[in-house]
Amino acid sequence: MFLVANWKMNMTRDRIETYLDALERERLSSMLSGTRHQIALAPTHVYLQDLSREVLRRGLPVKIFAQDVSSRSEGAFTGEVSVRNVLDVGAVGSILGHSERRRYFQETDADVARKTSLCLQAGAIPLVCFGESREERDAGETLRVLRHQVAPIVEVVTKAFRENENIPVYLAYEPVWAIGSGKNASCSDIEEVISTVLEGFSWPVPPCILYGGSVNLENISSLAALENLAGLLVGSAWLDPETFLDSVRALS
Ligand code: PEP
């Protein structure tokens, strides 16, 4: 499984150091040996470089992801951070289109598709989030909304695939109502979404699909057992390194 901790805007240098100390002390590498799990940590941009260096120095089997990148490739865009910038300081990919960005910063499906395209062109791994709101689910609109969010991604992936057949494509199904709410989507809902996304489009390369939304120590094993699920994207629970390590143990 691909296990991604989205730290959002919660961490500081001290907390990151404590986190890495815990991963080192508990020998994350040995915990992972014999499993096919891969770990990624996603700090805010300002910590990307230090975190990449520290992970390397400590020999931790951890990839670094950004939480977002600009929809512009480079140039006079004050305050923006490009894909090239994050790759330059050790990230290998970026979360894109998180519902908090769509909701609080008015990101559109077109913005997310453009960011995905820039990642694929630059050799960064896009981890594209999609998911319905509570109102959309209650109105029976879930699959329609999700198809609408995913369709532009299929388009840019198809284009990028023509130039490079080895592009990595990761999606994360994150129902908006499940994020930080303590209520996760049911296994059957997640399975329905995964098969809709995999079978409802003609992907040039099948995407790896993660789930995110109130994953915790109680539900992680049943979620991880889902056949077509490639990983988990976790916010609140994995701000705590001990819970993160317990989660990895639960999956080993
Ligand atoms: C997230 O915001 O990506 C997320 C999955 O958050 P949480 O685990 O807190 O629901």
Residues whose N, C-alpha, C, O or C-beta is under 5 A from the ligand:
A	BS01	PEP	N6 A178 I179 G180 S181 G212 G213 S214 V215 L233 V234 G235 S236 A237
